[in-house]
Each structure stands twice: as C-alpha cells, then as structure tokens.
Amino acid sequence: MKIIEKLHRESPAFSFEFFPPKDEAGVEQLFQTVRDLAPYKPTYVSVTWGAGGSTRRLTIDLVRRIKKESGIEAMAHLTCVGATKEDIAGVLAQLTEAGIENVLALRGDPPRGESKFVKTEGGFGSGAELVRFIRGGYDFCLGGACYPETHPEATDAETDLGYLKEKTQAGTDFLVTQLFFDNRDYFSFVERARKVGITQKIVAGIWPITNLAQIKRITGMCGATIPPDLLAKLENAKEPDAVRAVGVAHAIAQCRELVAHGVPGIHFYTLNRSHATVDILEALRKSGQAA
C-alpha cells in the first residue's frame, strides 16, 4: 500500500528508519529490531541508501525482505549521488518488480571526503529533478526530505523553502523532517511551509539521543542544533546510561507534545536498534497517545 494512503488513515503514524548493515551479524540485528518493533504496528519503515549508491543492491533486498517477512510497508531511499538517469531507472524497475510502492526521493549528501554535491553527468542535480523524473514515468508514492532548521547548504530559510516548494510541486506526496530537538522549530517550520503553499503532510523526524559524541557529530553535519539546556544535561550526565536516560526522556517529551498538537506522524531514526524507540512508544502508550 502507498504510504500516503496510510498517513490519511492513521493519525498519528509511527515509522522507523534503518540503514543497510555491513555484515550478516548486522543484518540479523536489523531483523531482530524489526521483530521487536512490529508489535507497535508501524505505518511503514524505510531503509537508507548508502553513500554514492554503495548499498544499492542491499537496500533493495532489505525493503523486499522486510515487506515479505514482516508484512510491514517498506520504503526505499533513493539518491542522485553517483547515478545516471539510466541507473535510477534500473533501480526503479527493480523496486517495481519487488512490489515496493514507496520511495523517499533525495538529492543525497556529497560522498565522504567531498564538501560539495556534484551532479553526475547524465544524472540529476536536485531532489526536485529526481521527483519529477519518477513522477513522469512511474507509479510510486514519493516522500521528500525537509529541514526545520534550514538545509545546511541553503543561503537562508526563505530560499530553502523555495526549493522545497519546487520539490513538492514536482510531485512529492509527503515530507519527513530532518532530526530536531526543539519542537518550536518544527511548529514554526510547518507554519512557514503552509504560508508559501506547501500542503503535504509533514512527518516529524525524531532521533533519541543515546550517545553524546555521536549526536554532536551528526548535528554538525546536518545543520540541526542541540538546545543549550539539553546539551548541558547530556554533558553533566557523563556516564553512557545516564546520557541515554536524558536523551530518551527528552524524546518522550518531544513526542508527547507533537502528538498532542496533532502531528501527522513521527519517524524514528533507530540506528537499527529498538530499545530507545520501544521506551518512547511505551511511554506514549501509557499516556494514551499510541496504540
């Protein structure tokens, strides 16, 4: 089923993001996580695309297997990095053959070691171009990315919204935000998006902090910020278990407020592990905000 149909039926929708593991042990860990999260009836799960399409085959295999073995709707990420139009068409054909109906269409980040995105000759230079190509010849439900705190390469928030509007007009069905830790950023972003005519549902991306060094590295790359009061709590926690407790408690508070304000969905960045996400969903269940 197409995710947009499910988003119209399920409110709030809960979804989980995974990445292709490097070895068989990682694959088993991933599918154990899928089994752990299945009782929470996710609306869908997604699998990321390796840098430069390096996990292309594995991403396709994983979304096919997840959908077949768990019955959970699966979405493949797809980026423009290092890919020609023919490469993209080949991937879309494989996804169609695998029975996958949902794609998260992304420009993608520059390959490791490179500071700027460079359009591949014969390929696409933006998420909007990729969306337009897919919409022109295929029947996928298309998700797109958006940035409550502005894309790190954008000159300003207004310009970034202009690019996003172009992408939605090209044919995206729904949007998923980059991670954020202050709900005011999400609410302000949605309000600004509506004012420029973006009408798609905007799913909130939540990253439960379990490792301080890791989240500092991630936010440094993606343009998200850690609020000073949260950062102070995390730094004062020091021990790994204490850091995790602070991070999960913050994510629970975020999710409770988002659900209370009618967010259409919450997308959890799981890092292929279930414990933090389960803790959050259990807390939402206790407050009657999750099934």
C-alpha positions in Angstrom: 0.0 0.0 0.0 1.1 3.5 -0.7 2.3 5.4 2.5 0.2 8.5 1.7 -2.9 6.4 1.9 -1.9 5.1 5.3 -1.0 8.6 6.5 -4.5 9.7 5.7 -5.9 6.7 7.7 -3.5 6.5 10.7 -3.0 9.5 12.9 -0.5 9.8 14.3 1.5 7.4 12.2 4.7 5.9 13.6 7.5 4.8 11.4 11.1 3.7 11.7 14.3 4.2 9.7 17.0 1.6 9.2 20.3 1.6 7.4 21.9 -1.3 5.4 24.3 -3.3 7.8 27.8 -4.0 6.8 27.7 -7.8 7.6 25.5 -10.7 8.3 25.5 -10.1 12.0 24.3 -6.6 11.4 21.5 -7.9 9.1 20.4 -10.3 11.9 20.4 -7.4 14.4 18.3 -5.3 12.0 15.7 -8.0 11.6 15.6 -8.6 15.4 14.9 -4.9 15.7 12.1 -5.2 13.1 10.6 -8.1 15.2 10.9 -6.0 18.4 9.2 -3.0 16.8 6.5 -5.0 14.9 4.1 -5.1 17.9 3.8 -1.3 17.7 2.2 -1.6 14.3 4.4 0.9 12.4 2.8 2.6 9.5 6.0 1.9 7.5 9.7 1.5 7.8 12.4 2.9 5.5 15.9 1.8 4.5 18.6 4.3 3.6 20.7 4.5 0.5 24.5 4.2 1.0 26.8 7.0 0.0 27.1 7.1 -3.8 24.6 4.2 -4.0 27.1 1.9 -2.4 24.4 -0.2 -0.8 22.0 -0.1 -3.7 21.5 -3.9 -4.0 21.3 -4.4 -0.2 18.7 -1.6 0.2 16.5 -3.2 -2.4 16.9 -6.6 -0.9 16.2 -5.3 2.6 13.0 -3.5 1.7 11.8 -6.5 -0.2 12.6 -8.9 2.7 11.1 -6.6 5.4 7.8 -6.3 3.5 7.7 -10.0 2.7 8.6 -11.4 6.1 7.0 -8.9 8.4 4.1 -7.6 6.4 5.2 -4.0 7.3 5.1 -1.5 4.4 8.6 -0.6 3.4 10.1 2.5 1.6 13.5 2.6 -0.1 15.5 5.8 0.0 17.0 6.8 -3.4 19.5 9.5 -4.1 21.0 11.2 -7.1 24.6 10.7 -6.0 26.8 9.0 -8.5 23.8 7.8 -10.6 22.8 8.5 -14.2 19.2 8.6 -15.3 19.6 5.0 -16.6 20.9 3.9 -13.2 17.9 5.4 -11.5 15.6 3.8 -14.0 17.2 0.4 -13.3 16.7 0.8 -9.6 13.0 1.8 -10.0 12.5 -1.2 -12.2 13.9 -3.5 -9.6 11.8 -1.9 -6.9 8.7 -2.3 -9.0 9.5 -5.9 -9.6 9.9 -6.4 -5.8 6.5 -5.0 -5.2 7.8 -1.8 -3.4 5.4 1.1 -3.9 7.2 3.8 -1.9 10.4 5.8 -2.5 12.0 8.6 -0.5 13.5 10.7 -3.3 16.6 12.6 -2.2 19.4 14.6 -3.8 21.8 13.0 -1.3 24.8 14.2 0.5 28.3 14.6 -1.1 30.4 11.4 -0.9 32.7 11.1 2.1 35.6 13.4 1.8 33.9 15.8 -0.6 32.4 19.1 0.6 30.1 19.8 -2.4 27.5 17.8 -4.2 28.4 17.4 -7.9 25.8 16.4 -10.4 26.7 13.2 -12.2 26.9 13.5 -16.0 23.6 12.2 -17.3 22.1 12.3 -13.8 20.1 14.7 -11.6 21.1 17.8 -9.7 18.4 18.0 -7.1 15.7 16.2 -5.3 13.1 18.1 -7.4 14.6 16.8 -10.6 14.6 13.2 -9.3 11.0 13.6 -8.1 9.9 15.0 -11.5 11.6 12.1 -13.3 10.0 9.4 -11.1 6.6 11.1 -11.3 6.8 11.3 -15.0 7.0 7.6 -15.6 6.4 5.5 -12.5 3.5 5.0 -10.0 5.4 5.3 -6.7 4.3 7.1 -3.6 7.1 9.7 -3.2 8.4 11.1 0.1 10.7 14.0 0.3 13.1 15.5 3.0 12.7 18.9 4.6 14.7 20.8 7.2 13.0 22.7 10.1 16.3 24.5 10.8 17.1 25.0 7.1 19.3 22.8 4.9 23.0 23.4 5.7 23.8 24.3 2.1 20.9 26.9 1.8 21.8 30.5 1.9 18.7 31.3 4.1 15.4 29.8 5.3 13.3 31.6 2.6 15.5 30.2 -0.2 15.3 26.7 1.3 11.5 26.9 1.4 11.5 27.9 -2.2 13.5 24.7 -3.1 11.1 22.6 -1.0 8.1 24.1 -2.7 9.6 23.3 -6.1 10.1 19.7 -4.9 6.5 19.4 -3.7 5.2 20.8 -6.9 7.3 18.2 -8.8 5.2 15.5 -7.1 6.1 14.6 -3.6 3.2 13.1 -1.6 4.5 13.7 1.9 7.6 15.1 3.7 9.8 13.8 6.5 11.9 16.3 8.5 15.5 16.1 9.4 16.0 15.5 13.1 15.4 18.3 15.5 15.3 18.7 19.3 13.2 21.8 19.9 9.6 21.4 18.8 9.3 25.1 18.3 11.5 24.6 15.2 9.0 22.0 13.8 5.9 24.1 14.5 7.5 27.2 13.1 8.6 25.4 10.0 5.2 23.9 9.4 3.6 27.3 9.7 6.1 28.9 7.3 5.6 26.0 4.8 1.9 26.4 4.8 2.2 30.2 4.2 4.2 29.5 1.0 1.6 27.0 -0.3 3.2 23.7 0.8 0.2 21.5 1.7 1.8 18.0 2.1 1.7 16.2 5.4 5.0 16.9 7.3 6.1 13.9 9.4 8.4 14.8 12.3 11.8 13.1 12.4 12.9 12.2 15.9 16.4 11.0 17.0 16.5 9.5 20.5 19.9 10.6 21.8 21.9 7.6 23.3 25.5 8.7 22.6 26.7 12.3 23.1 29.7 12.2 20.8 27.7 10.6 18.1 24.9 13.2 18.1 27.4 16.1 18.2 28.9 14.6 15.0 25.5 14.1 13.3 24.2 17.6 14.1 27.5 19.1 12.9 26.8 17.5 9.5 23.1 18.0 9.1 22.6 21.5 10.4 20.4 20.6 13.4 21.2 22.1 16.8 21.0 20.7 20.3 19.3 23.2 22.7 21.8 24.6 25.3 19.7 23.3 28.2 19.6 19.8 26.7 23.3 19.8 25.9 24.1 20.8 29.4 22.1 17.9 30.8 23.8 15.5 28.5 27.2 16.7 29.3 26.5 16.6 33.0 25.2 13.1 32.7 28.7 11.8 31.7 28.0 8.0 32.0 26.5 6.3 29.0 23.4 5.0 30.8 22.8 8.5 32.2 23.2 10.1 28.8 20.8 7.6 27.3 18.2 8.3 30.1 18.4 12.1 29.4 18.2 11.6 25.7 15.2 9.2 25.8 13.4 11.4 28.3 13.8 14.4 26.1 12.5 12.4 23.1 9.4 11.2 25.1 8.6 14.8 26.0 9.0 15.9 22.3 6.8 13.1 21.1 4.1 13.8 23.7 3.9 17.4 22.7 3.9 16.7 19.0 1.1 14.1 19.3 -0.9 16.5 21.5 -0.6 19.1 18.8 -1.8 16.8 16.0 1.4 15.9 14.2 0.5 13.6 11.3 3.4 11.2 12.1 6.6 10.6 13.9 9.6 9.0 12.1 12.2 7.5 14.4 15.8 7.3 13.4 16.5 4.0 15.1 20.2 3.2 14.2 18.9 -0.3 13.7 18.3 -0.8 17.4 14.9 -0.9 19.1 15.4 -0.2 22.8 15.2 3.6 22.9 12.3 3.7 20.4 10.5 1.0 22.4 10.9 3.1 25.6 9.4 6.1 23.8 6.5 4.2 22.4 5.7 2.5 25.7 5.6 5.9 27.3 3.2 7.1 24.6 1.1 4.1 25.2 0.8 4.8 28.9 -0.4 8.3 28.1 -2.9 7.0 25.6 -1.0 8.6 22.7 0.0 5.4 20.9 -1.9 2.1 20.2 
